[in-house]
Amino acid sequence: MIRTHQDLQRLSRAHQSRASLKFLWIWFLGFGMICTSSTVSAEEPLYDAQGRRDPFVPLISSGGHGGSGLAGIESVNDVDVQGVVYDPGGDSVAIINGAMLRVGEEFSNVKIKEIRQDGVLFEINGTEEFKPLYSDTSAEQQT
């Protein structure tokens, strides 16, 4: 069967048309899969902590400060020094009632005056008081 030049051009256009349709179908199919997979992965993952701390929940808020534990403090007895990261260069951080604070920062009526290796010097309601990282009562309870 001998084909003319016009027949070959028509076949070529038809083949290009089918190839374009295949490309569009594959593109739409791939795009649809991407869209549906992103909505499926956006669901909240299920985690059963079984009474333990959830490792996927950050210990410290993204801002680094969480002052909710500092509300209502009236004296140094209401303060719990949970940790100290001491830096001799002056960039020390103390974890107080769950909030990360640096020297000079204040929340409500609590101001951090100084962070030492063994504790924190506070100014609470205008009165300066030192709270050690480890109290003597905790040492007596451990023995």
Contacts in CASP RR format, 6 or more apart in sequence:
PFRMAT RR
TARGET T0000
AUTHOR 0000-0000-0000
METHOD contacts of the structure
MODEL  1
MIRTHQDLQRLSRAHQSRASLKFLWIWFLGFGMICTSSTVSAEEPLYDAQ
GRRDPFVPLISSGGHGGSGLAGIESVNDVDVQGVVYDPGGDSVAIINGAM
LRVGEEFSNVKIKEIRQDGVLFEINGTEEFKPLYSDTSAEQQT
3 11 0 8 1.000
45 56 0 8 1.000
47 54 0 8 1.000
47 56 0 8 1.000
60 66 0 8 1.000
60 100 0 8 1.000
64 100 0 8 1.000
65 99 0 8 1.000
65 100 0 8 1.000
65 101 0 8 1.000
65 105 0 8 1.000
65 107 0 8 1.000
66 98 0 8 1.000
66 99 0 8 1.000
66 100 0 8 1.000
67 97 0 8 1.000
67 98 0 8 1.000
67 99 0 8 1.000
67 107 0 8 1.000
68 99 0 8 1.000
69 97 0 8 1.000
69 98 0 8 1.000
69 99 0 8 1.000
70 96 0 8 1.000
70 97 0 8 1.000
70 99 0 8 1.000
70 107 0 8 1.000
70 108 0 8 1.000
70 110 0 8 1.000
71 107 0 8 1.000
71 108 0 8 1.000
72 78 0 8 1.000
72 108 0 8 1.000
72 109 0 8 1.000
73 79 0 8 1.000
73 97 0 8 1.000
73 108 0 8 1.000
73 109 0 8 1.000
73 110 0 8 1.000
73 124 0 8 1.000
74 109 0 8 1.000
74 124 0 8 1.000
74 125 0 8 1.000
75 124 0 8 1.000
75 125 0 8 1.000
75 129 0 8 1.000
76 122 0 8 1.000
76 124 0 8 1.000
76 129 0 8 1.000
76 130 0 8 1.000
76 131 0 8 1.000
79 96 0 8 1.000
79 97 0 8 1.000
79 110 0 8 1.000
79 122 0 8 1.000
79 124 0 8 1.000
79 131 0 8 1.000
80 96 0 8 1.000
80 97 0 8 1.000
80 98 0 8 1.000
81 94 0 8 1.000
81 95 0 8 1.000
81 96 0 8 1.000
81 119 0 8 1.000
81 120 0 8 1.000
81 131 0 8 1.000
81 132 0 8 1.000
81 133 0 8 1.000
82 95 0 8 1.000
82 96 0 8 1.000
82 97 0 8 1.000
82 98 0 8 1.000
83 94 0 8 1.000
83 95 0 8 1.000
83 133 0 8 1.000
84 92 0 8 1.000
84 93 0 8 1.000
84 94 0 8 1.000
84 95 0 8 1.000
84 115 0 8 1.000
84 116 0 8 1.000
84 117 0 8 1.000
84 118 0 8 1.000
84 119 0 8 1.000
84 120 0 8 1.000
84 133 0 8 1.000
85 92 0 8 1.000
85 93 0 8 1.000
85 94 0 8 1.000
86 92 0 8 1.000
86 115 0 8 1.000
86 116 0 8 1.000
86 117 0 8 1.000
87 93 0 8 1.000
90 103 0 8 1.000
91 102 0 8 1.000
92 102 0 8 1.000
92 103 0 8 1.000
92 115 0 8 1.000
93 100 0 8 1.000
93 101 0 8 1.000
93 102 0 8 1.000
93 115 0 8 1.000
94 100 0 8 1.000
94 101 0 8 1.000
94 102 0 8 1.000
94 112 0 8 1.000
94 115 0 8 1.000
94 119 0 8 1.000
94 120 0 8 1.000
95 101 0 8 1.000
96 110 0 8 1.000
96 112 0 8 1.000
96 120 0 8 1.000
99 107 0 8 1.000
101 107 0 8 1.000
101 112 0 8 1.000
102 112 0 8 1.000
102 115 0 8 1.000
103 112 0 8 1.000
103 113 0 8 1.000
103 114 0 8 1.000
103 115 0 8 1.000
104 111 0 8 1.000
104 112 0 8 1.000
104 113 0 8 1.000
105 111 0 8 1.000
105 112 0 8 1.000
106 112 0 8 1.000
106 123 0 8 1.000
109 124 0 8 1.000
109 125 0 8 1.000
109 126 0 8 1.000
110 122 0 8 1.000
110 123 0 8 1.000
110 124 0 8 1.000
111 122 0 8 1.000
111 123 0 8 1.000
111 124 0 8 1.000
112 120 0 8 1.000
112 121 0 8 1.000
112 122 0 8 1.000
113 121 0 8 1.000
113 122 0 8 1.000
113 123 0 8 1.000
113 128 0 8 1.000
114 120 0 8 1.000
114 121 0 8 1.000
115 121 0 8 1.000
117 133 0 8 1.000
118 132 0 8 1.000
118 133 0 8 1.000
118 134 0 8 1.000
119 130 0 8 1.000
119 131 0 8 1.000
119 132 0 8 1.000
119 133 0 8 1.000
120 130 0 8 1.000
120 131 0 8 1.000
120 133 0 8 1.000
121 128 0 8 1.000
121 129 0 8 1.000
121 130 0 8 1.000
122 128 0 8 1.000
122 129 0 8 1.000
122 130 0 8 1.000
122 131 0 8 1.000
END
